[in-house]
Amino acid sequence: MSQHAASAGRRFILSMLVVSTLGLTGCFGLAVTGAAVGTMAVLDRRSLGAQTEDQSIELRGLRELNEAINNGGTGSISMTSFNRRVLLSGQADTAETRQKAEEIVRTRVPNIKDIFNEVEVVGSADFLTRSKDTSLTARVKAGLVRERNTSANAIKVVTERSTVYLMGLVTREEGERAAIISSRVSGVTRVVTLFEHITDEELKKILGTDKPR
């Protein structure tokens, strides 16, 4: 397959992903969404093993946080893992609770490389704030999909109180572009990049474009 044809194929897959997430309902919607999830796993720059491990880290960590903090009403803390690099976000009632959350994850959840503790010491976000954050996340993702030179599937977006956190395996150029796109979304007050940077050569190996055709 020529490089042009492969590129066109990837653009088609991305367009199908966008369609599948825009309010599809009924059995057809469920079928397309299921296919989209599988396609996203293939397009993800992490290995399948890394994706599975990240899911395990998130499930284990969230269970520990819910038991020790969230269900006790002392905080509303979320956890996101990308390539074993963990982002803690949300709110805690005190600095001690914030630190406790990090210690719980660090000591009880195995296979973590790094922890970024971005938990704020404030009251829990209300429904309106959470709804706004959800909307901002969707708009940032849409902006990344529209950008031709940025792979939206390589970037995870998390929004807390209008602050956007970006994670993923990207080149420095891709990361800078993604940060600019996110900062231009109306309502975003701050963008925090937590990218794991790779070289152009490493990206070609991940995409399988390093071999002569």
Beta strands, then each sheet from edge to edge (+ up, - down):
strand 1: 75-82
strand 2: 85-92
strand 3: 114-117
strand 4: 120-121
strand 5: 155-160
strand 6: 163-170
strand 7: 190-193
strand 8: 196-197
sheet 1: 1+ 2- 3-
sheet 2: 1+ 2- 4-
sheet 3: 5+ 6- 7-
sheet 4: 5+ 6- 8-
end
